[in-house]
Amino acid sequence: MSRASWKLPALMSLALLVGAAGGYWFAAQRGPDGVPTVTDGNRGAPAAERQPLYWYDPMFPQQKFDSPGKSPFMDMQLVPRYADEMGESTAVRIEPGIQQNLGVRLASVTKGKLEQSLQVSGVLAFNAREVALVQARAGGFVERTYVRAPGDLIAAGEPLADLLIPEWAAAQEEFLALRRSGDPAMSAAARQRLRLIGMPPELITRVERGGKARPVMTLTSPISGVIRELDVRIGMTLSAGQTLARINGLEHVWLEAAIPESQAGALQIGQTVEARLPALPGEVIHGALSSVLPESDPQSRTLRVRVELANPDGRLRPGMTAQVRLNQSSQTDLLLLPSEAVIRTGKRALVMLVEENGRFRPVEVQLGQESEGQVAVLEGLAAGQQVVASGQFLIDSEASLRGIEARALGKPTMPIDRPTLHEAEGSIVEVGAQELTISHGPFKTLGMPGMTMTFPLARPELARGLKAGDRISLKVREGNSGLLIEQLEKLESAP
């Protein structure tokens, strides 16, 4: 046999021996159950394994089990809880890649002033503070009327009617006679009498200068404006104090608007207002909030406000409609949050607070005013914290499945008024040395429905004298291994 002929079989035999030795060594690195081991010098030791602390049902996380299996509550397998997850009992941890798939977007809690802008519809109205009443100062007759009617514009001092007042004629004659007598004291007393019976100072001056009685007085408008009421006709008999005309000034008009009750708390007297009228396209009228009426409309749940607008050229006519914009800035810095980050449940408002290592925790917040996509946070957060602005509903659902609840405002993390013992009634199915299998009704304080399950006993003597079929009332508490029976009471069987 040549050297080449025996060299090939020898090499193949050597390769088989090396493979067998390697396989034996690799197998030696695994335990009897196939778990890989690591070596420490020449000594092999099992690798550290994650040992579950307990198992639980995600739908009822408060109930803990010592071994894996099927949940007695739902048709699903129990989930292990590990020691390195205990810090997440009040938070949900989501890997960065999953956050990206969920579209999670974060936002910061900032400090600043809340710029509010409220837009409502309004109607122009007469300014009730610019009103003049024209009355008869003494009894008499209407001698003449001028061409006036309700709705007419009138300037200050323009005539309305001529009135004949006989009483004034006699008083004027007496005044002129005493004035001609040369007695200054008597003349002054007569002049004062004319003032007391209602004669205007201008008419007294005319009588004094003309030297003859003037029983006819021309009634004029005291202000410029519009005649709202006019009740004077030729030949009318007048009595003292009778109202003849009502004139409303137009130098300023009111813009009245209805504000929703939810927005009324931010209103402040004097804040700036912008008005845009269809009758004046492209023009912005500026004014100030003059008053907030104290009565609310029970039907629309709104408050009426008045805005005073200057009207020097008279273009603003009562009855015109307008779009009203009320601008306001908060007086002090507020904690601000994007409105989209808030989860409103109907009973309270929540946000998902961002913590370290990809953890998220639900937090209850108290909200203030809201404007243009931002809302003020009155309680529950601090400046600089981050919250979830997009994807928070998915994270909140996961937190609910894990039994993670938001801490109520003003309360510690675990409610102090939560009962220590939880009570239910049921029937014993099986009696064990250290446990009882019971078909029980709901634990209302735990939110747990009725079912059949095994409970460990806090003390073995609790089961003394009990047998299968007995009706009992049990009180349990939550322990590290689940619900533990603390008290038992045998109930009388129904007849």
C-alpha positions, 0 to 999 in steps of 0.5 A: 500500500502506498503512502497516499492510500493510507493517509486519507483513512487516517485523516477521516478517523482523526476527524471523527475522534475530534468531533466525538470529543467536542460533542461530549464536551458540549453535552457536558456543559448542559445540565440534565434538563438541557439548560446550558451551564457556564464553567468556573475554572474546572468546575461547572455551575448552572447559569443564573435563571430569572426566577418568578416571584409569583404568577398573576392574571393581568385582568386581576393583578391583585390576586397572586399564585405560587405556580403557573397554570390556568387563571381561575378568572379568565380562560388564559394562562397566568403570567409570571412576575419577576423581581426586576419588574417589581419597580414597574408595579405602578408604571408600564414599561415599553421598549423604544422600538415598540414606542416607535411602532405605536407612534408615541410622541412626547410633550413637555410641561412648560411655564408660560402665559395662556393666551386666550381668544374667545370668538362669539356673535354679538348684536349692537344695542343702545347705550342705556347710560346715554339717555335724556328725558324731556319733560314738562316742568309745569302745566300748560299747552302745546303751542307748536311742534317741529317736524320730528318723529321717533327714530330721527337723529337730533342734535343738542339744542334743536327744538322739539315743541313750543309750550305755553305755560300760564303760571310762568307768565304771572311769575315773570310779571311779578319779577319785572315789577319788583325789578323796576322798584329798585329793591335789590333784595326783593328783585333777587327773591323774585328771580329765585322764585322763577328758578324754583317753579322750574323756569330754565335760566336761559328763559329768565335771562331773556325776560330780564333783558327784554323787560317783558313776560315770555310765557311760551318756552321752546322745548329743545333736545339736551343731547345729540342722538336719536329720538326713541320716544316722542309724545307731543302734539299741537294743542295737548294739555300738559301736566307738570313732570309729563314725559314728552320725549326720550333721546338716546345718545350715539357717541358710544354703543353697546355690543352685547354677546353671550359667553358660555359659562365654562369660559366666563371665569376668564373674563375681566372688566376692561379687557380688549375686544375686537369686533367685525361687522358685516356692514363694515367689511375689512374693518376692525372696531376696538373696544373694552369689556364694560360689564358682565351681567350677573344673571345667567340664561338657564336655557343656553347656559350663557352669561351676557356681556357688554362691550362699549364701542366708540361711535364718533361718526355714527356708523355703528347702528343698534341692531347690527350684528358682529363677530366678537373676539375677546383677547386675554392673557393670563396675569401670571405664569401657568403650567401649560400642557398640550390639550391632546395629551389629556385623557378625559374619562368623564369623571377625571382627567389623566395624563401618561407621565414619562419616567426613566427607562421607558416607563409610563405612569398614569397621573390624575391632573386638575385642569384650568382654562384651555385655549388654542391647543393648550390647557393650564394644569392647576395640580398634578404635574411640575414644570419640566416633566414629560407626558405622552401627547400621542399614543397615550390611550394605548398605554393607558389601556395597557396600564388598566390591564395590569391594574395600574391606577392613577393616584387620586389628587390629594391622596397617597399612592395607595388609598388610605381608606381601602379596607384591610379585609375583603368579605364574601359568602360562599360554600366549602367545596373541599377542606385541606390541612392548610387551605379551603376550596370555596365556591364564593360570591363576589368580593365587591371591594376587590372588584372580583367576581364570584368563582371557585378557588383555593384559599390558604388559611392564616391559621389552621384552626380556622377550618376546625369543625367545617366540612364540604357543603357548609355555608360560610362568610369569609374575610380575606386580606391580600398577601404576597402569595395571594388572598389569605383567609383571616376570618371565617364564620359558619352560616346557618343553612337555609331551611 
